[in-house]
Amino acid sequence: MFKAIIYKEWIKIRLVVYASLVLGLLALINIFLNVRHDILFVDAANYWYAFLFRGVIYFGILKFLPFIMGGGIAIAQYFPETVSKRIKLTFHLPYRENTLLIRMHAFGAGMLAAIYAVIILLFIGGSAIFFPSGIIIDSLLTLAPWFLGGLATYFLVALILMEPMWLYRAFYAIVSAGFVTLFYKIDSIGGYKHLLAFLALLTLLLSCVVLFSGYRFRKGEM
C-alpha cells in the first residue's frame, strides 16, 4: 500500500522533477561558461578579488530557482488532490490520516531536497575548477538561505493548497509571501551566515504546518 502511495506521488511530480533538474543544469552551464569567459579576459586573480572584496556574485542566476522548484513541486503534488477534494479518497485508505499526509509530504520534500543536493554538488564540482576552497565555502553560505527558502516555499504552498477555505488561503498566502522574502533579502556574500541555524530551524518547523490544513480539509471546515 505504501509503495502504491509513493508511486502515485511520483506520477504527479515527475515532470516537475525532470524540469527542475534540466533547469538547474542549464543554469549551472550558463554560470560556468560565463565564469570561464570572464576569467580568460579578466584574469583569475582579478575575478577572485571582485568576488571577495567587491561582492560580485557569479551565481546570481540560482537565487530564485529553489523558490520556483519548491513552489512547482508543491503545486504539482497538492493541487490535483484538492480538485473536487480528491484527497478524501486517499484519507479513506486503511491508514491513519496523519500518517498518510506525513508520508506524502515527506516524499515531496525528499524529492525537492534531492534535486537541491544534485544542483549543489554539481555547483561545488564546477566551482572547484575555477576557485579556491575559501570562495566555494563563501558561495555555499550565500546559497544556503536560497535553498532553505525553496523548502519553506514548498511547505507553505502545501499549507495554502490543502486549506479548504478561500479566506484562510488568502491570509496564508499573504503571510507566506512576507515570510519567504526573509530568505532572499540580503544580497551580500555570506550575509546570512549568522542566521542560517535560525532559518534552518524555522524551515524545519514549517514542515509540520500542512498537518493543520490537512486536519481542516478532512473535517470539511468551510
Summary of the structure (lengths in Angstrom):
residues: 222
radius of gyration: 19.7
end to end distance: 30.7
largest distance: 64.4
contacts: 673
relative contact order: 0.14
helix: 83%
strand: 0%
